[in-house]
Amino acid sequence: MSRPEDILPPDLFYNDSESHKYTTSSRIQHIQASMTNRALELLDLKYPSLILDVGCGSGLSGQILSSTEPADGGPHTWIGMDISASMLGVALEREVEGDLFLADAGQGVPFRPGTFDAAISISAVQWLCNAESSEETAQGRLSRFFNGLYASLRRGGRAVCQFYPKNDQQKGMISSAAMRAGFGAGLLEDDPGTKSAKTYLVLTVGGGELEGDITGVVKGMSNVDVMDSRKKMAQRKRGEEVKGSKAWIMRKKDQMERKGKVVKASSKYTGRKRKTAF
């Protein structure tokens, strides 16, 4: 069966009919609630927080956020953003409690720096891996999203993105984009190797108690692959790179992709010196 993101862009795939069908499916409601509760468990919020819901759709996840009350105080407050006007229309019909924004996460996160205590994204990030025009790249869309998300979270804030990776390459591309944006990141997979497997990317913004290490988010979370990008970047010695070398070229390409520019694909010949003709 084809994956939805391989058929149409999300704003076209989730038309009025598909949006209502998605929202009224009891099976989808159950799965969405389960994944949202798992994301909240990983966030481990101790007090009522302002949460950004990326790819909020018709507000199924937001409904869980509004009804969840931490030990210290009342329910969370949330703001949702989604690219599908039809999905947001259904959310308005359902009179969800969060504020809604029509926005493409692949173009960034349109909020002031430090606005949110936390963020969640359920079944949305994989859509960013598709570029719908020759002027865009998947790496550029992911870079704009994670850079914007990082800026929108307060210092010490956390985010959990549940997504369905197509393969290990896509999983690595998404994780790398998050780390390049500055997040401390870890991947957690529930029920690995089964049809019900769920992948969660757990992210932290430095300056809080965890300082980029997300192993302490949930007790017993020792099987998480922890990757702290800031430490890795600090260990890299740029002085060892020679201008024009493959490492130098790859780093320059990476910088351009992060800015959303179209970059020529690399190959085994990238950085290879040409023979001088006599």
C-alpha positions in Angstrom: 0.0 0.0 0.0 1.3 3.5 -1.0 2.2 5.8 1.8 0.0 9.0 1.8 3.0 11.3 1.5 4.0 9.5 -1.7 0.6 10.2 -3.3 0.0 14.0 -2.9 1.2 16.9 -0.8 -0.5 17.1 2.6 -2.6 20.1 1.7 -4.0 18.3 -1.3 -4.2 14.8 0.2 -6.2 16.0 3.2 -9.1 17.5 1.4 -12.6 18.0 3.0 -13.6 14.3 2.4 -10.3 12.8 3.6 -10.1 15.1 6.6 -13.6 14.1 7.9 -12.8 10.4 7.2 -9.6 10.7 9.2 -11.2 12.4 12.1 -14.2 10.2 12.5 -12.3 6.9 12.3 -12.4 5.2 15.7 -9.2 3.3 14.9 -7.3 6.5 14.1 -8.7 8.2 17.1 -7.4 5.4 19.3 -3.9 5.4 17.7 -3.7 9.2 17.8 -4.6 9.2 21.5 -2.1 6.5 22.3 0.8 8.3 20.5 -0.1 11.7 22.0 -0.2 10.2 25.6 3.2 8.6 24.9 4.6 11.9 23.7 3.4 13.6 26.9 5.0 10.8 28.9 8.3 11.5 27.1 7.9 15.3 27.7 7.4 14.6 31.4 5.9 18.1 32.0 5.5 18.8 35.7 3.3 21.9 35.4 0.7 23.4 32.9 2.6 24.3 29.8 2.2 26.1 26.5 2.6 23.4 23.9 3.0 23.8 20.1 1.3 21.0 18.1 3.0 20.7 14.7 0.8 19.1 12.1 -2.2 19.4 14.5 -4.7 18.3 11.9 -8.3 18.3 13.1 -7.2 18.6 16.8 -7.2 15.0 17.9 -3.9 15.4 19.7 -5.0 18.8 21.0 -8.0 17.2 22.6 -5.6 15.0 24.7 -3.5 18.0 25.6 -6.5 20.0 26.8 -7.7 17.2 29.0 -4.3 16.4 30.6 -3.6 18.0 33.9 0.0 17.7 35.4 0.3 17.3 39.2 1.0 21.0 39.6 -2.0 22.9 38.3 -4.6 22.8 35.5 -4.5 21.6 31.9 -2.0 22.5 29.2 -2.6 25.3 26.7 -1.8 24.5 23.1 -1.4 26.2 19.7 -1.7 24.1 16.6 -0.2 24.6 13.1 -1.1 22.6 10.0 -0.8 23.0 6.2 -4.2 21.6 5.5 -7.0 24.1 5.5 -9.6 21.3 5.4 -8.1 19.7 8.5 -8.2 23.0 10.4 -11.8 23.5 9.2 -12.8 20.2 10.8 -10.9 21.3 14.0 -13.0 24.5 14.0 -16.2 22.5 13.6 -15.2 20.4 16.6 -14.6 23.6 18.6 -11.2 22.5 19.9 -9.7 24.6 22.7 -6.4 25.4 21.0 -5.6 28.3 18.7 -5.0 27.3 15.1 -2.6 28.5 12.4 -2.5 27.6 8.7 1.2 27.2 8.0 3.7 25.0 6.3 6.2 23.6 8.8 8.6 23.1 5.9 8.9 26.9 5.6 9.6 27.3 9.3 7.8 27.9 12.6 6.2 31.3 12.6 6.4 32.2 16.3 8.6 34.4 18.5 11.7 32.9 20.0 11.2 31.2 23.3 7.4 31.2 23.0 6.7 27.5 23.9 7.6 25.3 26.9 7.3 22.2 24.8 6.2 20.8 21.4 4.7 17.7 20.0 4.2 16.4 16.4 2.3 13.3 15.7 2.6 11.5 12.3 3.7 14.7 10.5 7.4 15.1 10.2 7.8 12.4 7.4 5.8 14.7 5.1 8.7 17.2 5.2 10.9 14.7 3.4 9.1 15.3 0.1 10.0 18.4 -1.9 7.1 19.4 -4.2 9.1 21.7 -6.5 12.6 21.8 -8.1 13.4 24.9 -6.1 13.1 23.0 -2.8 14.9 20.0 -1.2 13.9 17.7 1.6 17.0 18.8 3.6 16.0 22.4 3.2 12.5 21.8 4.4 13.7 19.8 7.4 16.3 22.4 8.2 13.8 25.3 8.2 11.5 23.3 10.4 14.0 22.2 13.0 15.7 25.6 13.1 12.4 27.3 13.6 11.3 24.8 16.2 14.5 25.2 18.2 14.1 29.0 18.2 10.4 28.8 19.3 11.2 26.7 22.4 12.4 28.2 25.7 15.8 27.2 27.0 15.4 23.8 28.7 12.3 23.1 26.6 11.5 19.7 25.0 9.9 18.4 21.9 8.7 14.9 20.9 8.1 14.1 17.2 6.4 10.8 16.4 6.9 9.9 12.8 6.8 7.0 10.4 10.2 6.7 8.7 10.2 5.1 5.2 13.7 3.6 5.9 16.8 4.0 8.0 18.2 6.6 5.6 15.1 8.8 6.1 15.3 8.3 9.9 18.9 9.4 9.8 18.1 12.4 7.6 15.5 13.6 10.1 17.6 13.0 13.2 20.6 14.8 11.6 18.5 17.8 10.6 17.4 18.1 14.3 20.9 17.9 15.6 22.3 20.4 13.1 19.7 22.8 14.4 21.2 22.5 17.9 18.9 20.0 19.6 20.1 17.3 21.9 18.3 14.3 20.3 17.5 10.7 20.9 15.5 8.1 19.0 13.1 5.8 20.8 11.2 3.0 19.1 8.2 1.3 20.7 7.4 -2.3 19.6 10.3 -2.5 17.2 10.1 -5.0 14.4 6.3 -5.2 14.5 3.6 -3.6 12.4 2.7 -1.4 15.3 6.2 0.0 15.7 6.3 3.7 16.5 9.3 5.9 16.2 9.7 9.0 18.5 12.4 11.7 18.2 12.9 13.2 21.6 14.5 16.7 21.5 15.9 19.1 24.2 17.0 22.7 24.0 20.2 23.3 26.1 20.0 25.4 29.2 17.7 23.2 31.3 18.3 20.4 33.8 19.1 17.8 31.1 21.6 19.9 29.1 20.8 18.0 25.9 20.9 14.5 27.3 17.4 13.0 27.1 18.1 9.7 28.8 16.5 11.1 32.0 13.2 12.1 30.4 11.6 8.8 31.3 12.9 6.5 34.0 14.3 3.3 32.6 14.9 4.8 29.2 18.4 3.3 28.9 17.9 1.9 25.4 17.7 5.4 23.8 20.4 6.3 21.3 21.5 9.6 22.7 23.1 12.1 20.3 24.2 15.5 21.5 25.0 17.6 18.5 26.6 20.4 20.3 29.3 18.2 21.8 30.0 16.5 18.4 30.2 19.9 16.7 32.7 21.1 19.3 34.9 18.1 18.8 35.2 18.7 15.0 38.4 20.6 14.1 37.7 22.7 11.1 41.4 23.6 10.9 42.1 20.1 9.6 39.9 20.7 6.5 41.8 21.8 3.4 39.9 24.3 1.2 38.7 22.4 -1.8 38.9 19.0 -0.1 36.0 16.6 0.0 35.3 17.4 3.6 35.4 21.1 2.9 33.0 20.8 -0.1 30.6 18.5 1.9 30.5 21.0 4.8 29.8 23.9 2.4 27.0 21.9 0.7 25.5 21.2 4.1 25.5 24.9 5.0 23.8 25.7 1.7 21.1 23.0 2.2 20.4 24.3 5.7 19.6 27.7 4.1 17.2 25.9 1.8 19.2 26.3 -1.4 19.3 23.6 -4.1 22.6 21.8 -4.0 24.0 19.4 -6.7 24.0 15.8 -5.5 27.3 14.4 -4.2 28.9 11.4 -5.8 32.1 9.4 -5.5 33.8 12.1 -7.7 33.0 14.9 -5.3 36.2 16.6 -4.3 38.3 14.4 -6.5 41.2 16.3 -8.2 41.2 16.2 -12.0 44.2 15.1 -13.8 46.1 17.9 -15.5 46.1 17.6 -19.3 49.4 18.0 -21.1 
